[in-house]
Amino acid sequence: MAPAAEVGFVYLFAGTLASAAVLLAFVPLLRYSTDFAFSRKGFALLGIVIAAVAIAAVTLVYLAAADAAYFLPIIGVTVLLRIATPVALYARIRDRFDSRHGWSLLQKLVTGGFAALCALLAYSLLVQAFGGQPPGIALASEQLIAASGAAVLLVRFSVRVRPHETAELWPIWLAALLFGIAFVAVLPYAVPAYTTVYAASGLIGWSAGAVVAFRDR
């Protein structure tokens, strides 16, 4: 069985994941049900479905707390997010600021920031290889930045899949941010057995982002 501290993070992961799933499903379904004047039974059925999804997510993660192997599919999602996030984050920054004065300086700062994150993760891997303890606060900061980038990636994907929902992006943004925090910022503490995998995939992702930012000048 996992230590108490890890179990606490497992519960936090499950709660964050369930909240994001419910938010992402509830807002569009509620709008749909309102537009089509669902009956009380329809609303009750909608509530039951959403509650079932949340309970299933929490139950699955709770069972996985007993054995880290159950987390392998979730670890896979985290690895993909950490590899793809930096490039998506840079694309978002470029789309937002490339037409403004001072973009050249900002681009250099972003490239340098990505390179600094690469150095931090490389140092973390080196410390772990020699049995040391990586810098916790610095890694937590990197994870929060990566979580924000993952939210950007998930929103961009959601908008492409469901363009009719772009009128109200706040539930998509909030759900995406919760998903990013759950997978990128909370999971490493819930399942520390894969610490090296987290750091290595993050190093690959930030390296790719730094290369794209540098070549885009």
C-alpha positions in Angstrom: 0.0 0.0 0.0 1.3 3.5 -0.8 2.4 5.8 2.1 -0.1 8.1 3.6 1.4 11.2 1.9 1.2 9.6 -1.5 -2.4 8.5 -0.8 -3.3 12.1 0.0 -2.0 13.2 -3.4 -3.8 10.3 -5.0 -7.1 11.6 -3.6 -6.2 15.1 -4.7 -5.4 13.8 -8.2 -8.7 11.9 -8.3 -10.7 14.9 -7.0 -9.1 17.3 -9.5 -9.5 14.9 -12.4 -13.2 14.2 -11.5 -13.9 17.9 -11.1 -12.4 18.7 -14.5 -14.4 15.9 -16.2 -17.6 17.0 -14.6 -17.1 20.6 -15.5 -16.2 19.7 -19.1 -19.2 17.5 -19.5 -21.7 19.4 -17.3 -21.6 22.9 -18.9 -22.3 21.8 -22.5 -24.9 19.2 -21.4 -26.6 21.8 -19.2 -26.8 24.2 -22.1 -28.2 21.5 -24.3 -30.7 20.4 -21.8 -31.8 24.0 -21.3 -32.1 24.7 -25.0 -34.3 21.6 -25.5 -36.3 22.0 -22.3 -35.5 18.8 -20.6 -38.0 17.4 -18.1 -37.1 16.9 -14.5 -36.5 13.3 -15.2 -34.0 14.4 -17.9 -32.2 16.6 -15.5 -32.1 13.8 -12.9 -30.7 11.4 -15.5 -28.1 13.9 -16.5 -27.1 14.4 -12.8 -26.8 10.6 -12.4 -24.6 10.2 -15.4 -22.3 13.0 -14.3 -22.1 11.6 -10.8 -21.3 8.2 -12.1 -18.4 9.5 -14.2 -17.0 11.3 -11.2 -17.4 8.3 -8.9 -15.8 6.0 -11.5 -12.8 8.3 -11.8 -12.3 8.5 -8.0 -12.7 4.7 -7.6 -10.3 3.9 -10.4 -7.6 6.1 -8.9 -8.2 4.8 -5.4 -7.7 1.2 -6.6 -4.6 2.3 -8.3 -3.2 3.7 -5.1 -2.6 0.1 -4.0 -0.3 -0.6 -7.0 1.5 1.9 -9.1 1.2 -0.4 -12.1 -2.4 0.6 -12.4 -1.3 4.1 -13.2 0.6 3.1 -16.3 -2.0 4.4 -18.7 -2.3 7.6 -16.8 1.5 7.9 -16.7 1.4 7.6 -20.5 -1.0 10.5 -20.8 1.4 12.6 -18.5 4.4 11.7 -20.6 2.6 12.8 -23.8 1.5 16.0 -22.3 4.9 16.8 -21.0 6.5 16.2 -24.4 3.9 18.1 -26.4 3.2 21.0 -24.0 6.2 23.3 -24.5 5.7 23.6 -28.3 2.0 24.3 -27.8 2.8 26.9 -25.1 5.3 28.6 -27.4 2.7 28.6 -30.2 0.2 30.2 -27.9 2.7 32.9 -26.8 3.6 33.6 -30.4 0.0 33.9 -31.6 -0.7 36.3 -28.7 2.3 38.6 -29.0 4.1 38.2 -32.3 2.3 41.2 -33.8 3.3 43.5 -30.9 6.3 45.7 -30.3 9.0 44.0 -28.4 8.2 40.5 -29.6 11.8 39.9 -30.5 12.9 40.4 -26.9 10.0 38.3 -25.6 10.9 35.5 -27.9 14.5 35.5 -26.6 13.3 35.5 -23.1 11.0 32.6 -23.8 13.8 30.7 -25.5 16.0 31.3 -22.5 13.3 30.3 -20.1 12.8 27.0 -21.9 16.5 26.4 -21.9 16.6 27.1 -18.2 13.9 24.6 -17.6 15.9 22.1 -19.6 18.9 22.7 -17.4 16.8 22.3 -14.3 15.4 18.9 -15.4 18.9 17.8 -16.6 20.3 18.7 -13.2 17.4 16.8 -11.5 18.1 13.7 -13.5 21.8 13.9 -12.6 21.0 14.3 -8.9 18.6 11.3 -9.0 21.2 9.2 -10.8 23.6 9.7 -7.9 20.8 9.0 -5.3 20.3 12.6 -4.3 17.2 14.6 -3.7 16.2 17.0 -6.6 15.3 20.6 -5.8 11.6 20.3 -4.8 10.5 23.9 -5.0 12.2 24.5 -8.4 10.6 21.3 -9.8 7.2 22.3 -8.5 7.5 25.6 -10.3 8.4 23.8 -13.5 5.4 21.5 -13.1 3.0 24.4 -12.6 4.4 26.0 -15.8 4.0 22.7 -17.6 0.4 22.4 -16.2 -0.5 25.8 -17.7 1.0 24.7 -21.0 -0.9 21.5 -20.9 -4.1 23.6 -20.4 -3.2 25.5 -23.5 -2.7 22.3 -25.5 -6.0 20.8 -24.3 -8.0 24.0 -25.1 -6.5 24.2 -28.6 -7.5 20.5 -29.1 -11.0 21.0 -27.6 -11.7 24.1 -29.8 -10.7 22.1 -32.9 -12.9 19.2 -32.0 -15.8 21.2 -30.7 -15.7 24.6 -32.5 -19.3 25.3 -31.6 -18.3 25.7 -27.9 -16.0 28.6 -28.6 -18.6 31.1 -27.5 -18.0 30.2 -23.9 -14.5 29.1 -23.4 -14.2 29.6 -19.6 -15.5 26.1 -18.7 -13.1 24.6 -21.3 -10.2 26.7 -19.9 -11.0 25.8 -16.3 -11.4 22.1 -17.0 -8.2 22.1 -19.1 -6.3 23.8 -16.3 -7.6 21.3 -13.8 -6.6 18.4 -16.1 -3.1 19.9 -16.5 -2.7 20.4 -12.8 -3.9 16.8 -12.1 -1.6 15.1 -14.6 1.5 17.3 -14.6 1.6 18.9 -11.1 -0.1 16.4 -8.8 0.6 13.0 -10.3 4.4 13.1 -9.8 3.7 13.3 -6.0 0.9 10.7 -6.1 3.1 8.2 -8.0 6.8 9.1 -7.3 8.0 5.7 -8.6 8.1 7.3 -12.1 10.0 10.4 -11.1 12.8 9.8 -13.7 10.2 9.3 -16.4 8.5 12.6 -15.5 11.8 14.5 -15.6 13.1 12.8 -18.8 9.8 13.5 -20.7 9.8 17.1 -19.5 13.4 17.5 -20.6 12.5 16.2 -24.1 9.5 18.5 -24.2 11.3 21.7 -23.1 14.2 20.9 -25.4 11.8 20.7 -28.3 10.2 23.9 -27.3 13.5 25.7 -27.0 14.6 24.4 -30.4 11.3 25.6 -32.0 11.5 29.0 -30.4 15.2 29.4 -31.4 14.6 28.4 -35.0 11.6 30.6 -35.3 13.6 33.8 -34.9 
